[in-house]
Amino acid sequence: MINSSKPSTEIAKVSAFDFSLPTRTIFAPGALSRLGSLACEYGAHHVLLVTDQGLAQAGHEARAVDSLKQAGLQVVVFDGVCANPTVEDVDRALQVASARQIDFIVGLGGGSSMDCAKGVNFLLTNGGKIEDYWGVGKATRPMLPFIAIPTTSGTGSEAQSFALIAQSETHMKMACGDKKAAAKVAILDPELTATMPHAVASVTAVDALSHIVETYVTKKRTPVSSMFSMQAWRLIIQAFPAVFQDTPDIEARGQMLLAAHWAGAAIEQSMLGATHALANPLSAHFNTVHGVAVGLMLPHVVRFNQGVVGHLYGELAEEAGLCSADDPEASEKLAQYIQQLVAMTGNPTSLDQVEIDRNLFPQLAQEAAEQWTGHFNPREVRTELMQEIYECAWTS
């Protein structure tokens, strides 16, 4: 019998959500060796491997090709992917693929290789040009099975159905999303991340950090995305000092890789916010590396959003041991902590430390306010507000 004299416990309201996880995730050191058998499992015969020259030099391309060939598969390689792939990168890969009867695609590398692989998949199966798929759900025909293998711990592209392809002239990124573009399998092999140069490790880790913090607070967040974001946060705050202050072991590399992956899964549900809206114009105009750009903007976006989602930033701060979740200074403490993590990587922490023309802030702010990701930011994004954030980020 219920004792009605005791105060009832309030049941928290759970927001509605629509969730599916189309990608099978395999996480294990040495998992790359399973590529050939997995491709066969999903019906591969003629495989296009999309990667870059860095992965070729590191020997990962050869290992992937060997695994595919040992499984009796025909393989053609496109390893000309550039950082922040453009329409031209996708077109060049498409020319290679079109000369063969490709029925399966593998993306091996960072987000650039996986995005390029997805871009090729759109055009190889649905025709047209990549601009035709800018937006969501523009592909009308089935797409080829796709295996994604990240070699960096950053974008989480292997967990997403979006390809980010830059326009050739403006270098502004087009987000081309379709559930059919999601990978059938994501192979997470932390051994592959051991060959990352420090410069790559630092910018990809900060990118993952920005994904976690942004997805946790967006307007589109769900209980599912919050679950992924929080688990990614728990992993990354452990992995950061292990990777950037000590000699990272396979455990630390695995934590960072898995954090990036869960953050990618959160993006698929929650999308991103003002940090990415502010970062993209910096990359487009000044060729600022994406991971550097988001690291510069993220602490200031936390401060910008604190009046709307300070309670959520408080939860992240408490998880990191900074303060209690209800501390009125929690958002500021989180912003400072994020800046410390960025500094730990050796990346710059203010815009005056990189080659940025401050006179262009009004133009950058207008472009930032028009970015797609800004629509999901918890606080309204307007040009004058974006310019204020750029000004705040000018010096640390």
C-alpha positions, 0 to 999 in steps of 0.5 A: 500500500502506498504511503500517501503521507510521503511527498511524491517524487516528481517524474521528469518529462521525457521529450518525444523523439524518433531514433534509429541507428542504421550503422553497425559499429565495430570497435576493437584494436586491429579491427581493420583486418575484418574489412574484407570479410565485412564487405563480403557480408554486405554483398561487395564484389567491386569496391571503391576505396576512397582515402588520401595520400597521408593514409597511403604513406602510413601504410593503412591504404595497403592494409585495407586493399590487402584485406579486401583482396584476400576476401576475393574482391576487386578494388580500385583506389582513389587516394587524392582526397584533400582536406575539406573536400570540394566539388572537384574532389568528388568529381575526380573520385567519380571519374575513377569510380565510373570507369568500373562497375563499382557496387561497394564503397569504403571511406578510409581516413578523416572526415574528408575521406568519408565525406568524399566517399559519401559524395561519390555515392550520391552521384554514382547512384543518383546522378547530377551534381553534388549541389543537387543534394544540398539539404536533406533527403534529396536522393531518390534512388538507393545508394551503394553499401558503404563502410566508414573507417576513421583514422582520426578522432574528430568528425564522427562522420562515420556515424552520420548520414551527411556529407560536407562538401565545399563549394569550389569558388567560395569554399563554403560547406554544403551539408548533403544529408540522406539516411541512405548515405549512412554507413552500413558499418563503422570500423573503429580501430584505435591502432589507426589513430597512432600514426596521426601527426600531433597537428592532426590529433590536436585539431580533430580532438578539438573538433570532437570536443565542439561536437559534444558541447554543441550537441548537448544544448541545441534546440533539436537535442533529444534524450538520445542525443543527450545520452550520446553527448554525455557519454562522449563528454565522459570519455573525452575529458579523460582522454584529453590529458592522457593524449596531450600531456602523457604518452598516449596508450591504446586505451587513451586512443580508444577513448578519444576515438569512441568519444568522437564517434558518439559525438557524431551519433549525437550530431545525427540526432541533435545537429550543431550550433553557433560555434560551427556557424562562426567557424565556417566563414573563418575557414572559407575566407582565411583557410583556418583549419576547422578544428582551430576555428571551432576551438577559438569560438566554442568558449565564447559561444558557451558564454553567449548561450548561458542565459538559455541553457546554463543548466545544461552547461552546468551538467557538463561542468559538474561531470568534469568536476568543475563545480555543482550543476547549479553553480551560477558560475558553471557556464563561465567555469565550463568556458574556461575549462574548454579554453584550457583543453584547447590550450593543452593541444597547443592550438591558438586560443584567440583570433589575434593569434591566427591570420584573421583580418579583423576588418572583415568581422561584419562580413563574417558575422553576416555569413555566420548568421546565415549558416545552416547550423545556426538555426539549431543554436539554443539562442537566436543567431543574428548578425550583430550578435555574431559580430560581438562573439568575433570581437570577444574572441579577438583576444584571450 
